[in-house]
Structures are given as C-alpha cells and as structure tokens.
C-alpha cells in the first residue's frame, strides 16, 4: 500500500476536524496546510502553514476557496453529491430543492470545478424541518471518517483506475442563486 505525504488546502472547521482525525489515525504524513483566502482559520489546525507549492505526494482540498492551478495529484472532499450538486452553498440548495438526502463526494480535481474522477461518496439523511446548520452538523459527523476511508481506497487504486472512475459535468449551484 502507498503512504502519502499530504498537503491540506483549507482552514474551515471541517478542515480542522478532518486533520485531527487523520493525525489520530496515523496513516499519513500531513506536511502542512494552506489557509483559505476569505475564511479565517476557525479553530486550531495542528499543522504548520506552508505555501501551496510545498512538496507533497497529494494535495487535499477541504473547503478551500482559492482556485488550484496545478490539479495533478489533487483531491477534493466536496460537501455535496456530485454530479447533482456542484458549486457552492450546497446545503442551502438541498433544503430549497426539498431533497431527502445529501452527502459528500471524494474526487480527483481537474481544471474544471467539481468535475473529475469520483473516487467515493457517502450520504446522510435530510429531514423535513432541517436547516442548513443542521445539515452542516450532520456532515461534520461523517466527514472525517469518510475522508479517511476515501484516502485508504485511493491507496488501492492505480492511476489508470482513478482515471477510469465515473465523471460527468456537474450541475453547478452558485451563492445566492435561489429562484
């Protein structure tokens, strides 16, 4: 099995929880993190801040708000189910659309936003009176373990297998696009 040196891109609370879980599991060497531009660090990410070009085997985007120029060996934990929910404000759009489930998607990044080989997905329920905060809390309860299992799955796949995984242009949601 492969063992990765991982550079984390992001500085949200989801980033913090995921980093702490990965460190607790001890399977990967987390070489540092690159904070978001528009979201201040919300808590305590127990990694050193580094440049986006810091040496690593893979880059891992966790709610990162800057376009990644070099997407080779870059993976994203998307906070929605792809390809149905690309873009931003996924939880608000989920409630607006009346969906009964939402989830997370772990995918390889490309120059096209939220498009790339889908490695794995997981879902969680959406209840009638949920708010986006309720969904965010539910997402936080599954995201760290899902991320770890997705990285373990990634270890077992060849580059050819990753490239052949399902990919389809996502339906893109934008902030404030409510009809």
C-alpha positions in Angstrom: 0.0 0.0 0.0 1.0 3.6 -0.7 1.6 6.0 2.1 1.1 9.7 1.3 2.7 13.0 2.3 -0.4 15.2 2.2 -0.7 18.9 1.9 -4.0 20.2 3.2 -5.7 23.1 1.4 -8.3 24.8 3.6 -8.9 26.3 7.0 -12.5 25.7 7.9 -13.9 23.8 10.9 -14.3 20.8 8.6 -10.6 21.1 7.8 -9.8 21.2 11.5 -11.9 18.1 12.4 -10.6 16.2 9.3 -6.9 17.0 10.0 -7.3 16.0 13.7 -8.9 12.7 12.7 -6.2 11.9 10.1 -3.5 12.7 12.6 -5.2 10.4 15.2 -5.3 7.6 12.7 -1.6 8.0 12.0 -1.7 6.6 8.4 -0.5 9.7 6.6 2.2 12.3 7.0 0.4 15.7 6.9 3.1 18.1 5.8 1.2 21.3 6.4 -1.8 23.4 5.4 -2.6 26.3 3.2 -5.3 28.6 4.7 -8.2 29.9 2.7 -8.1 33.5 1.4 -11.6 34.5 2.5 -12.3 32.3 5.5 -10.1 32.9 8.6 -8.9 29.9 10.5 -11.9 28.9 12.6 -10.1 26.9 15.2 -6.9 25.1 15.8 -5.4 23.3 12.8 -2.5 21.4 14.3 -0.2 21.8 11.2 2.2 24.4 10.1 1.2 26.9 7.5 3.0 26.4 4.3 3.0 27.6 0.7 0.7 25.8 -1.9 3.9 24.6 -3.7 5.2 22.8 -0.6 6.5 19.3 -1.5 3.9 16.5 -1.1 2.5 13.4 -2.8 -1.0 14.7 -2.9 -2.9 17.9 -2.2 -6.2 17.6 -0.4 -8.8 20.4 -0.7 -11.1 20.7 2.3 -13.4 23.7 1.6 -10.6 25.6 0.0 -11.6 28.9 -1.5 -8.8 29.5 -4.0 -8.6 28.0 -7.5 -5.9 25.4 -7.6 -3.7 26.0 -10.7 -1.9 22.7 -10.7 -4.5 20.0 -10.1 -2.2 17.0 -10.7 -2.5 14.7 -7.7 -5.1 17.0 -6.1 -8.2 15.6 -4.5 -11.3 17.3 -3.1 -13.7 16.5 -0.3 -16.8 18.1 -1.9 -19.6 18.9 0.5 -22.3 17.7 -1.8 -23.2 14.7 -4.0 -21.6 15.0 -7.4 -22.6 15.4 -10.2 -26.0 16.5 -8.9 -24.6 19.2 -6.5 -21.6 21.1 -7.8 -20.7 24.6 -6.8 -21.4 26.5 -3.6 -24.0 26.7 -0.9 -24.9 23.1 -1.4 -26.7 22.7 1.9 -29.0 25.8 1.3 -29.8 24.5 -2.2 -30.5 21.0 -0.8 -33.2 22.4 1.6 -34.6 24.7 -1.2 -34.9 21.7 -3.5 -36.6 19.6 -0.9 -34.2 16.7 -1.1 -34.3 13.9 1.4 -30.6 13.1 1.4 -27.3 14.9 0.8 -23.7 13.7 1.2 -20.0 14.0 0.5 -18.0 13.2 -2.6 -14.3 12.5 -2.8 -13.0 13.2 -6.3 -9.8 13.9 -8.2 -9.7 17.6 -9.1 -9.3 18.9 -12.7 -9.2 22.4 -14.1 -13.0 22.2 -14.3 -14.7 22.9 -11.0 -16.2 19.9 -9.3 -15.5 17.7 -12.3 -13.1 14.8 -12.1 -12.9 11.1 -11.3 -15.3 10.3 -8.4 -13.5 8.0 -6.0 -16.2 7.6 -3.4 -19.5 9.1 -2.0 -21.4 8.8 1.2 -24.9 10.1 2.1 -26.7 11.3 5.2 -30.5 12.0 5.7 -32.2 15.3 5.3 -35.3 15.8 7.5 -38.3 18.0 6.8 -37.5 20.8 9.2 -33.7 20.8 8.8 -31.8 24.0 8.5 -28.5 24.3 6.7 -26.9 24.4 10.1 -28.5 21.0 10.9 -27.1 19.6 7.7 -23.7 21.1 8.4 -23.6 19.4 11.8 -24.7 16.1 10.3 -22.0 16.5 7.6 -19.3 17.1 10.2 -20.3 13.9 12.0 -19.5 11.8 8.9 -16.8 13.8 7.0 -13.6 12.9 8.9 -14.2 9.1 8.8 -15.4 9.3 5.2 -12.3 11.2 4.2 -10.0 8.7 5.9 -11.8 5.7 4.2 -11.6 7.5 0.9 -7.8 8.0 1.2 -7.5 4.3 2.1 -9.5 3.4 -1.0 -7.3 5.8 -3.1 -4.2 3.9 -1.9 -5.5 0.7 -3.5 -6.2 2.3 -6.9 -3.8 2.6 -9.8 -3.6 5.8 -11.8 -5.4 4.1 -14.7 -8.3 3.0 -12.4 -8.6 6.5 -11.0 -8.8 8.0 -14.5 -11.5 5.5 -15.4 -13.7 6.3 -12.5 -17.1 8.0 -13.2 -17.0 11.6 -14.1 -19.8 13.8 -15.5 -20.2 17.6 -15.7 -21.9 18.7 -12.5 -24.9 20.8 -12.1 -23.4 24.0 -10.7 -25.0 26.0 -7.9 -23.8 29.4 -7.1 -24.1 31.5 -3.9 -27.4 33.4 -3.8 -28.9 31.5 -6.8 -32.4 31.0 -5.4 -35.3 31.1 -7.7 
